[in-house]
Every structure is written in structure tokens, then in C-alpha cells.
Amino acid sequence: MGIRPKIDRADLLSSLFCYAFYTCLPTSHRVWADVREALYKCSEQDLDPELVQNQLISDLKYHPGSRAPVSRSHQFQAFNWFSIQAEEFKWKLIPEFSSVLDKELEELPFVYRTYPRGDISVTLLEENQDHLSHGTTGLITWQGAYCLLDWAEWSEELKGKSVLELGSGIGQFGLTAVQSLQIKEFIFSDFHHSVLNYLHLNISLNLGNPPSMEELEEFMQRGYLEPYTADTVRYSTKDYDVKSTTKVRVQHLDWRDYQSSLLPRVDIVVASDIVFAKELHRPLTDTLVDIINTNSCPAYIACTRRQEEGVVKAFLEMVEERGLSSEIVYDRVYSPADGIIAHYEGLHPVKVFKIHQDSLRTEKPSKGKVYF
């Protein structure tokens, strides 16, 4: 019993370091302060520096995030940070750490980030620098997906259901949900061909047969450009043979230009962070009305407050003008301790709204209500 705390300290250090390493968080992020605290505890308890470093290297090797390469630039930054801490604690670096510090390389346009959630980890190729360089915000992850996952786990509303996600982006919500929520069928959808290409890769990386490490390395430099182009993406659908009991499909769906006959038959609709652009409120409302009334199903949309409340409120009022109802079913205010991987924006309140046919109304219309 007496040596157990020492083992726990090394495990905690390794767990935190692997998390910070495979999420590709910059060393300025607060999670690295937690790593430093764990490192201090190891030093304070006189753990063997060589054994601790060997455990770190071993855990990095077998971590789920190792399914994809980590940019050499981030490796340098992480290992250089570790070497500075080690020098302070008078630890000698083992060769596996020191060899990475020979040369710092430039940042690449794309990066693989691993998002852990319980026993599930999802690795995504996403944009690393300019979040609008491809004319879409869909190539990074947003915190609304975290809240939607929290709601889905808490409510169990998706269990055994056929689910359509609007604005799936690169797949953070769907790829996690497919592996953890016992969903019958999950249909990803988005409109931009670049987003659907990255989604295609991320499905293969997490649920199918991923490309080789050499190919994955190459994608960090040039991105992923298959199988769609702007000319071929319209109305496309693709079914995937995945390592899951859930049936998985990707469907091109542009709210501004779709055919009602091609909309899928589903039990439930989900989405996160899709109402931030007022110019899309009308086509999004039209799409929701079409899907909800055709399927007699509800929609659950996670909305993050990034602007004034009027953006979300205007959308909900438009929805209700079309004969649907809305109500809050879940809300969260996240703190840095929650481990939200979104270092490019601050944390904001998030609420999940249920939108459904008016006959199922349980609350008064939204007009005049304050939601945030």
C-alpha cells in the first residue's frame, strides 16, 4: 500500500501528458499547467526520472491518438516544454525525448486532434491555422458538439433511433455518438464539398480502414481532397461499411437547395452550432419544417452564445412563425476544468433546444423569453 501513491503520480502525469500531446493543444493552454503540477509531484516523491519518462513514451506509443501522426512542430513544442521542466527538476532526458529537439519545424495547415470521451476516442483531421481558409467554418470542431453529446448521454433520446445530423462538419459529434450511444442509424449531412471530404477521411480513420501513416502525414500538408468536388457533390449519398452496429451514411444536404423527395426518413434530428449566421435562418427553418412535418419527429439543436441573444431568438421566432414549437431541454456552462478542446475561442453558455410540431407544445411561444 505504501508505494501506491507513487504509481498513481506517474500514471496521472502520463495520462495528462498524452491528453495534451494528442489534442495538439499549445503549451500555453492551461492543461500543460496540470501536466507541470503532476511532474512536480513525481519529482517531489523522488520517482525515478528514467522510469517515468519510459512510461510516458510507452503510453504515447499505445494511446488511441497514435492512430494518426502528430505534427513534428507540435512534437517539438511539447517535448521542448518537457525538457525545460525536466531541467528545472534536474531530470536527465532519455534519448526518445532529446532526439525530437534537434530541429523545430514549421506549423502545417492541418492537424490531427484526438478527442477523448470516457472509453471512446475520436481522431479528426482539421484545420490548424486559418479557420475560414476553405470558405467554411466546418473544418474545425465547436463546443456545441460537447453539449449535444452531454445531452444525448443524459437523455438517451438517440438510443435505437435513426438519426439525421444537420451541419455535421468533420464529424466530432457523430463519430463519438456512433461508438457510444447504441444508435440504429446515423446520417451525417453537410453542404460543402471540402467538409464532406474531411468527414469521409475521419469516418475511415475512426470506423473503417484508415490510410497508411505515410498518407496521413501527407494530408497534414495538403489537406484531403477526395472524393467530392464542387461539381460532383450535389445530392450525393454514401453508405459506409464500418466497425459498428450502427448503419452510417453521409448525405449532401444544402438547406438552400435540396429536393424534399431526397430527405431521409428518420426518428430524430440533431445539430450543434448551426444558427450563428442570420442569412441561413430562413433556409434552415424551411429544411426543419420539411423534415419535422414529414417524419413527425423532433429536432434537438445545441446553440452556443457567441453573440447577442438576438441571433438565437430570431431563429426560434422564425421557427415558431412556421408552426413549430421550441423549448430548452438542456443547458451547460463549461469551465476550463471540463477539458473542452477549443483553444481558438473562449467558453460560452450552451443550450439544447427541442424543436417539434406545435401539437406537442409544452411551453408558451418563445417571443419575449430570455434564453441566455
ChimeraX attribute file (.defattr): number of C-alpha atoms within 10 A of each C-alpha:
attribute: neighborCount
match mode: 1-to-1
recipient: residues
	/A:1	4
	/A:2	5
	/A:3	7
	/A:4	8
	/A:5	12
	/A:6	16
	/A:7	12
	/A:8	12
	/A:9	20
	/A:10	23
	/A:11	18
	/A:12	18
	/A:13	24
	/A:14	24
	/A:15	18
	/A:16	19
	/A:17	24
	/A:18	22
	/A:19	23
	/A:20	23
	/A:21	23
	/A:22	25
	/A:23	21
	/A:24	22
	/A:25	19
	/A:26	15
	/A:27	17
	/A:28	10
	/A:29	13
	/A:30	16
	/A:31	19
	/A:32	21
	/A:33	13
	/A:34	16
	/A:35	21
	/A:36	19
	/A:37	13
	/A:38	21
	/A:39	25
	/A:40	18
	/A:41	17
	/A:42	24
	/A:43	19
	/A:44	11
	/A:45	11
	/A:46	10
	/A:47	16
	/A:48	12
	/A:49	20
	/A:50	13
	/A:51	12
	/A:52	20
	/A:53	21
	/A:54	15
	/A:55	16
	/A:56	20
	/A:57	17
	/A:58	12
	/A:59	17
	/A:60	19
	/A:61	13
	/A:62	10
	/A:63	16
	/A:64	19
	/A:65	24
	/A:66	17
	/A:67	18
	/A:68	25
	/A:69	18
	/A:70	20
	/A:71	20
	/A:72	18
	/A:73	16
	/A:74	22
	/A:75	19
	/A:76	20
	/A:77	19
	/A:78	22
	/A:79	19
	/A:80	18
	/A:81	15
	/A:82	21
	/A:83	19
	/A:84	12
	/A:85	15
	/A:86	18
	/A:87	11
	/A:88	10
	/A:89	15
	/A:90	12
	/A:91	16
	/A:92	14
	/A:93	17
	/A:94	14
	/A:95	9
	/A:96	12
	/A:97	20
	/A:98	15
	/A:99	12
	/A:100	17
	/A:101	16
	/A:102	8
	/A:103	10
	/A:104	14
	/A:105	13
	/A:106	10
	/A:107	15
	/A:108	18
	/A:109	17
	/A:110	23
	/A:111	25
	/A:112	26
	/A:113	27
	/A:114	25
	/A:115	21
	/A:116	18
	/A:117	12
	/A:118	7
	/A:119	7
	/A:120	13
	/A:121	17
	/A:122	23
	/A:123	25
	/A:124	28
	/A:125	25
	/A:126	25
	/A:127	23
	/A:128	18
	/A:129	14
	/A:130	11
	/A:131	16
	/A:132	12
	/A:133	11
	/A:134	13
	/A:135	10
	/A:136	14
	/A:137	15
	/A:138	26
	/A:139	26
	/A:140	23
	/A:141	22
	/A:142	21
	/A:143	22
	/A:144	25
	/A:145	24
	/A:146	22
	/A:147	26
	/A:148	28
	/A:149	21
	/A:150	16
	/A:151	20
	/A:152	18
	/A:153	15
	/A:154	10
	/A:155	12
	/A:156	13
	/A:157	14
	/A:158	21
	/A:159	17
	/A:160	14
	/A:161	17
	/A:162	20
	/A:163	24
	/A:164	27
	/A:165	24
	/A:166	27
	/A:167	23
	/A:168	28
	/A:169	28
	/A:170	27
	/A:171	30
	/A:172	22
	/A:173	24
	/A:174	26
	/A:175	24
	/A:176	21
	/A:177	21
	/A:178	20
	/A:179	19
	/A:180	17
	/A:181	19
	/A:182	16
	/A:183	22
	/A:184	16
	/A:185	21
	/A:186	24
	/A:187	22
	/A:188	28
	/A:189	24
	/A:190	22
	/A:191	25
	/A:192	22
	/A:193	20
	/A:194	26
	/A:195	26
	/A:196	30
	/A:197	19
	/A:198	24
	/A:199	28
	/A:200	20
	/A:201	25
	/A:202	23
	/A:203	24
	/A:204	17
	/A:205	20
	/A:206	21
	/A:207	19
	/A:208	15
	/A:209	13
	/A:210	16
	/A:211	13
	/A:212	12
	/A:213	13
	/A:214	10
	/A:215	13
	/A:216	21
	/A:217	20
	/A:218	14
	/A:219	19
	/A:220	22
	/A:221	14
	/A:222	11
	/A:223	20
	/A:224	22
	/A:225	15
	/A:226	13
	/A:227	14
	/A:228	17
	/A:229	14
	/A:230	10
	/A:231	7
	/A:232	10
	/A:233	19
	/A:234	18
	/A:235	15
	/A:236	13
	/A:237	15
	/A:238	12
	/A:239	11
	/A:240	14
	/A:241	15
	/A:242	15
	/A:243	14
	/A:244	14
	/A:245	13
	/A:246	20
	/A:247	17
	/A:248	24
	/A:249	16
	/A:250	22
	/A:251	24
	/A:252	21
	/A:253	24
	/A:254	19
	/A:255	20
	/A:256	12
	/A:257	12
	/A:258	15
	/A:259	11
	/A:260	11
	/A:261	6
	/A:262	12
	/A:263	17
	/A:264	15
	/A:265	15
	/A:266	20
	/A:267	18
	/A:268	21
	/A:269	24
	/A:270	25
	/A:271	24
	/A:272	28
	/A:273	22
	/A:274	19
	/A:275	22
	/A:276	16
	/A:277	11
	/A:278	13
	/A:279	9
	/A:280	14
	/A:281	21
	/A:282	15
	/A:283	15
	/A:284	20
	/A:285	21
	/A:286	15
	/A:287	21
	/A:288	22
	/A:289	22
	/A:290	14
	/A:291	22
	/A:292	21
	/A:293	14
	/A:294	14
	/A:295	16
	/A:296	15
	/A:297	16
	/A:298	23
	/A:299	24
	/A:300	25
	/A:301	26
	/A:302	28
	/A:303	25
	/A:304	28
	/A:305	20
	/A:306	16
	/A:307	10
	/A:308	9
	/A:309	13
	/A:310	14
	/A:311	16
	/A:312	23
	/A:313	19
	/A:314	15
	/A:315	20
	/A:316	24
	/A:317	17
	/A:318	16
	/A:319	23
	/A:320	20
	/A:321	12
	/A:322	15
	/A:323	13
	/A:324	24
	/A:325	25
	/A:326	25
	/A:327	20
	/A:328	15
	/A:329	14
	/A:330	19
	/A:331	19
	/A:332	17
	/A:333	12
	/A:334	16
	/A:335	12
	/A:336	12
	/A:337	8
	/A:338	8
	/A:339	13
	/A:340	15
	/A:341	21
	/A:342	14
	/A:343	12
	/A:344	11
	/A:345	10
	/A:346	11
	/A:347	17
	/A:348	17
	/A:349	17
	/A:350	25
	/A:351	25
	/A:352	25
	/A:353	24
	/A:354	18
	/A:355	26
	/A:356	24
	/A:357	19
	/A:358	14
	/A:359	9
	/A:360	12
	/A:361	14
	/A:362	10
	/A:363	10
	/A:364	10
	/A:365	17
	/A:366	17
	/A:367	11
	/A:368	8
	/A:369	9
	/A:370	9
	/A:371	14
	/A:372	14
